Amino acid sequence: MKSELLLRLVAGLILTVALIFPGAVGAAEGGSAGRYQIVVDTNSARQTFLIDTATGHIWLLNTITALESEPEVWEPMPRFDSARQETDWLKTQTPKPKE
């Protein structure tokens, strides 16, 4: 049952990307790569990433399980070009309470 759902999800995702980003289909056919690339990490947590090859922005496909419909959304991932950017970002985050 889960594999059928996963297959439907992947098929829908591929169709969506092919319709929205037709350049990505050309890359699969031996043409040049499109601006947006979808990368699936099958080694660890089976995570799916959307990468904008022009800007370097990265999004993670995430399921919001707190909502009844459990929608899947692309969540932006922070990217740091310097230690200063990372430090500034860390200052905006709330640490976990100590156990």
N, CA, C and O of each residue as an XYZ file, in Angstrom:
396
protein
N       0.815     -1.192      0.000
C       0.000      0.000      0.000
C       0.861      1.260      0.000
O       0.604      2.201     -0.751
N       1.898      1.267      0.861
C       2.787      2.424      0.915
C       3.559      2.575     -0.395
O       3.787      3.690     -0.863
N       3.960      1.447     -0.982
C       4.721      1.531     -2.229
C       3.848      2.074     -3.354
O       4.345      2.784     -4.228
N       2.555      1.751     -3.348
C       1.648      2.283     -4.368
C       1.496      3.787     -4.204
O       1.488      4.523     -5.191
N       1.376      4.247     -2.964
C       1.270      5.671     -2.690
C       2.549      6.387     -3.102
O       2.496      7.462     -3.700
N       3.681      5.803     -2.789
C       4.965      6.395     -3.162
C       5.098      6.466     -4.677
O       5.572      7.470     -5.209
N       4.686      5.413     -5.377
C       4.748      5.393     -6.836
C       3.878      6.496     -7.426
O       4.291      7.184     -8.359
N       2.675      6.665     -6.883
C       1.792      7.731     -7.357
C       2.403      9.101     -7.113
O       2.332      9.987     -7.965
N       3.004      9.265     -5.943
C       3.636     10.530     -5.597
C       4.767     10.851     -6.556
O       4.862     11.971     -7.058
N       5.620      9.878     -6.808
C       6.754     10.092     -7.710
C       6.261     10.391     -9.121
O       6.777     11.295     -9.778
N       5.266      9.640     -9.593
C       4.726      9.868    -10.933
C       4.129     11.267    -11.037
O       4.334     11.957    -12.035
N       3.399     11.681    -10.021
C       2.814     13.022    -10.018
C       3.873     14.104     -9.984
O       3.747     15.131    -10.651
N       4.903     13.872     -9.214
C       5.998     14.832     -9.115
C       6.727     14.968    -10.446
O       7.044     16.078    -10.874
N       6.990     13.849    -11.093
C       7.671     13.880    -12.389
C       6.823     14.604    -13.417
O       7.337     15.411    -14.192
N       5.521     14.318    -13.430
C       4.623     14.980    -14.371
C       4.582     16.477    -14.115
O       4.623     17.272    -15.054
N       4.502     16.863    -12.849
C       4.479     18.282    -12.502
C       5.751     18.982    -12.962
O       5.696     20.063    -13.548
N       6.882     18.371    -12.697
C       8.161     18.971    -13.101
C       8.247     19.059    -14.620
O       8.710     20.066    -15.156
N       7.806     18.015    -15.318
C       7.865     18.020    -16.779
C       6.997     19.129    -17.364
O       7.355     19.732    -18.376
N       5.855     19.401    -16.730
C       4.964     20.447    -17.228
C       5.464     21.842    -16.886
O       5.357     22.765    -17.693
N       6.012     21.987    -15.682
C       6.451     23.310    -15.237
C       7.848     23.645    -15.735
O       8.120     24.786    -16.111
N       8.731     22.659    -15.740
C      10.119     22.886    -16.123
C      10.493     21.971    -17.290
O      11.205     20.987    -17.088
N      10.028     22.271    -18.502
C      10.291     21.348    -19.608
C      11.777     21.135    -19.890
O      12.137     20.121    -20.489
N      12.644     22.048    -19.481
C      14.072     21.860    -19.690
C      14.628     20.682    -18.925
O      15.611     20.077    -19.352
N      14.024     20.345    -17.811
C      14.493     19.217    -17.006
C      14.284     17.902    -17.730
O      15.050     16.960    -17.529
N      13.256     17.819    -18.573
C      13.007     16.601    -19.329
C      14.105     16.397    -20.354
O      14.515     15.264    -20.607
N      14.587     17.484    -20.950
C      15.661     17.383    -21.932
C      16.924     16.792    -21.342
O      17.651     16.076    -22.030
N      17.197     17.080    -20.078
C      18.381     16.532    -19.425
C      18.284     15.025    -19.325
O      19.283     14.327    -19.501
N      17.096     14.511    -19.046
C      16.915     13.067    -18.937
C      17.061     12.388    -20.292
O      17.389     11.204    -20.371
N      16.818     13.136    -21.345
C      16.912     12.580    -22.693
C      18.292     12.818    -23.310
O      18.476     12.598    -24.507
N      19.238     13.255    -22.528
C      20.589     13.468    -23.034
C      20.853     14.898    -23.462
O      21.939     15.196    -23.959
N      19.876     15.805    -23.281
C      20.070     17.205    -23.614
C      20.725     17.940    -22.470
O      21.291     17.328    -21.564
N      20.645     19.256    -22.516
C      21.241     20.036    -21.439
C      20.315     20.025    -20.224
O      19.099     19.879    -20.346
N      20.920     20.181    -19.060
C      20.156     20.176    -17.816
C      19.365     21.464    -17.705
O      19.829     22.521    -18.134
N      18.164     21.384    -17.127
C      17.341     22.553    -16.910
C      17.798     23.321    -15.689
O      18.675     22.881    -14.947
N      17.186     24.474    -15.497
C      17.547     25.308    -14.355
C      17.221     24.615    -13.047
O      18.012     24.674    -12.105
N      16.071     23.956    -12.968
C      15.654     23.291    -11.748
C      15.911     21.796    -11.855
O      15.556     21.164    -12.850
N      16.528     21.240    -10.830
C      16.830     19.819    -10.795
C      16.222     19.212     -9.532
O      16.271     19.815     -8.459
N      15.657     18.035     -9.666
C      15.147     17.317     -8.504
C      16.114     16.183     -8.212
O      16.452     15.390     -9.091
N      16.547     16.121     -6.972
C      17.503     15.109     -6.547
C      16.876     14.311     -5.412
O      16.377     14.883     -4.443
N      16.903     12.990     -5.537
C      16.349     12.113     -4.508
C      17.494     11.383     -3.836
O      18.275     10.692     -4.490
N      17.589     11.541     -2.524
C      18.604     10.841     -1.728
C      17.997      9.524     -1.275
O      17.167      9.499     -0.367
N      18.406      8.442     -1.899
C      17.852      7.124     -1.557
C      18.705      6.388     -0.535
O      18.358      5.282     -0.120
N      19.809      6.982     -0.131
C      20.719      6.295      0.787
C      20.295      6.380      2.240
O      20.422      5.397      2.970
N      19.800      7.516      2.679
C      19.522      7.648      4.111
C      18.023      7.778      4.376
O      17.344      6.777      4.606
N      17.514      8.988      4.345
C      16.131      9.228      4.747
C      15.185      9.358      3.559
O      14.036      9.767      3.728
N      15.649      9.016      2.364
C      14.832      9.126      1.160
C      14.263     10.532      1.015
O      13.064     10.696      0.790
N      15.094     11.522      1.140
C      14.671     12.910      1.027
C      14.733     13.350     -0.428
O      15.543     12.850     -1.209
N      13.855     14.302     -0.783
C      13.799     14.829     -2.135
C      14.084     16.317     -2.079
O      13.501     17.046     -1.276
N      14.992     16.763     -2.946
C      15.405     18.160     -2.974
C      15.124     18.760     -4.337
O      15.229     18.080     -5.357
N      14.764     20.044     -4.354
C      14.625     20.821     -5.577
C      15.747     21.849     -5.555
O      15.872     22.619     -4.603
N      16.563     21.859     -6.608
C      17.722     22.740     -6.649
C      17.583     23.705     -7.815
O      17.348     23.289     -8.949
N      17.728     24.988     -7.533
C      17.764     26.017     -8.570
C      19.230     26.178     -8.947
O      20.008     26.763     -8.194
N      19.605     25.663    -10.104
C      21.019     25.669    -10.489
C      21.526     27.065    -10.830
O      22.737     27.274    -10.910
N      20.629     28.022    -11.032
C      21.064     29.385    -11.330
C      21.402     30.158    -10.068
O      22.348     30.945    -10.060
N      20.637     29.943     -8.993
C      20.855     30.719     -7.768
C      21.485     29.910     -6.645
O      22.047     30.476     -5.708
N      21.392     28.579     -6.739
C      21.896     27.731     -5.677
C      20.895     27.502     -4.555
O      21.208     26.822     -3.578
N      19.694     28.062     -4.681
C      18.676     27.843     -3.662
C      18.237     26.386     -3.670
O      18.177     25.745     -4.719
N      17.931     25.875     -2.481
C      17.540     24.471     -2.329
C      16.268     24.405     -1.493
O      16.120     25.120     -0.502
N      15.355     23.535     -1.912
C      14.131     23.282     -1.161
C      14.057     21.798     -0.845
O      14.532     20.967     -1.619
N      13.467     21.471      0.283
C      13.267     20.092      0.718
C      11.786     19.780      0.631
O      10.958     20.538      1.137
N      11.443     18.653     -0.017
C      10.051     18.225     -0.074
C       9.678     17.654      1.280
O      10.293     16.698      1.753
N       8.659     18.249      1.905
C       8.297     17.858      3.260
C       6.790     17.658      3.348
O       6.025     18.394      2.725
N       6.368     16.674      4.114
C       4.954     16.425      4.359
C       4.581     17.055      5.693
O       5.235     16.814      6.707
N       3.526     17.864      5.685
C       3.071     18.500      6.915
C       2.051     17.568      7.555
O       0.866     17.605      7.221
N       2.520     16.737      8.473
C       1.669     15.718      9.094
C       0.738     16.295     10.144
O      -0.177     15.605     10.593
N       0.945     17.541     10.547
C       0.067     18.163     11.538
C      -1.268     18.587     10.925
O      -2.201     18.930     11.652
N      -1.366     18.566      9.592
C      -2.613     18.915      8.917
C      -3.300     17.651      8.434
O      -2.636     16.688      8.050
N      -4.606     17.647      8.450
C      -5.371     16.450      8.118
C      -5.093     15.948      6.707
O      -4.998     14.741      6.488
N      -4.964     16.859      5.752
C      -4.722     16.423      4.369
C      -3.268     16.027      4.122
O      -2.940     15.510      3.055
N      -2.403     16.265      5.092
C      -0.973     15.972      5.005
C      -0.375     16.422      3.659
O       0.163     15.609      2.906
N      -0.478     17.734      3.372
C       0.049     18.215      2.088
C       1.567     18.131      2.033
O       2.249     18.202      3.056
N       2.074     17.980      0.828
C       3.520     18.011      0.618
C       3.881     19.380      0.068
O       3.248     19.877     -0.864
N       4.898     19.977      0.651
C       5.310     21.320      0.274
C       6.826     21.378      0.119
O       7.553     20.603      0.740
N       7.288     22.294     -0.704
C       8.721     22.548     -0.832
C       9.088     23.589      0.214
O       8.604     24.720      0.165
N       9.941     23.213      1.158
C      10.400     24.132      2.192
C      11.809     24.605      1.852
O      12.691     23.790      1.581
N      12.023     25.935      1.865
C      13.370     26.427      1.569
C      14.358     25.998      2.653
O      14.026     25.951      3.837
N      15.569     25.690      2.221
C      16.634     25.327      3.160
C      17.623     26.483      3.221
O      17.992     27.041      2.187
N      18.053     26.844      4.426
C      19.032     27.928      4.508
C      20.368     27.499      3.905
O      20.776     26.342      4.003
N      21.025     28.455      3.289
C      22.354     28.201      2.731
C      23.272     29.322      3.213
O      22.920     30.500      3.152
N      24.421     28.946      3.679
C      25.357     29.919      4.220
C      26.562     30.025      3.299
O      27.173     29.022      2.930
N      26.891     31.256      2.938
C      28.073     31.498      2.117
C      29.263     31.923      2.960
O      30.367     32.114      2.450
N      29.022     32.069      4.267
C      30.111     32.451      5.168
C      29.758     32.015      6.586
O      28.602     31.737      6.903
N      30.773     31.963      7.417
C      30.556     31.632      8.827
C      29.705     32.708      9.491
O      28.920     32.413     10.392
N      29.857     33.940      9.053
C      29.082     35.064      9.608
C      27.588     34.854      9.348
O      26.771     35.070     10.243
N      27.224     34.433      8.123
C      25.814     34.182      7.814
C      25.254     33.066      8.690
O      24.124     33.156      9.170
N      26.035     32.029      8.896
C      25.587     30.928      9.750
C      25.391     31.397     11.189
O      24.399     31.047     11.828
N      26.324     32.179     11.694
C      26.229     32.699     13.057
C      24.994     33.577     13.213
O      24.269     33.461     14.202
N      24.749     34.455     12.243
C      23.576     35.332     12.291
C      22.288     34.517     12.268
O      21.341     34.836     12.986
N      22.246     33.469     11.449
C      21.064     32.613     11.365
C      20.834     31.874     12.682
O      19.705     31.783     13.163
N      21.916     31.346     13.259
C      21.801     30.611     14.516
C      21.224     31.484     15.633
O      20.526     30.979     16.512
N      21.504     32.769     15.607
C      20.983     33.691     16.615
C      19.462     33.819     16.535
O      18.825     34.201     17.516
N      18.877     33.508     15.386
C      17.425     33.608     15.220
C      16.699     32.338     15.622
O      15.469     32.308     15.634
N      17.446     31.279     15.955
C      16.856     29.982     16.272
C      16.726     29.788     17.783
O      17.484     30.360     18.567
N      15.756     28.974     18.169
C      15.542     28.654     19.586
C      16.146     27.307     19.899
O      15.773     26.317     19.270
N      17.075     27.225     20.855
C      17.662     25.929     21.189
C      16.654     25.018     21.897
O      15.711     25.488     22.533
N      16.872     23.734     21.775
C      16.034     22.753     22.481
C      16.309     22.866     23.975
O      17.437     23.139     24.384
N      15.275     22.654     24.787
C      15.516     22.664     26.238
C      16.392     21.493     26.652
O      16.318     20.414     26.066
N      17.220     21.713     27.664
C      18.076     20.638     28.165
C      17.239     19.638     28.920
O      16.309     20.003     29.639
N      17.572     18.377     28.755
C      16.805     17.307     29.415
C      17.280     17.071     30.822
O      16.745     16.208     31.518
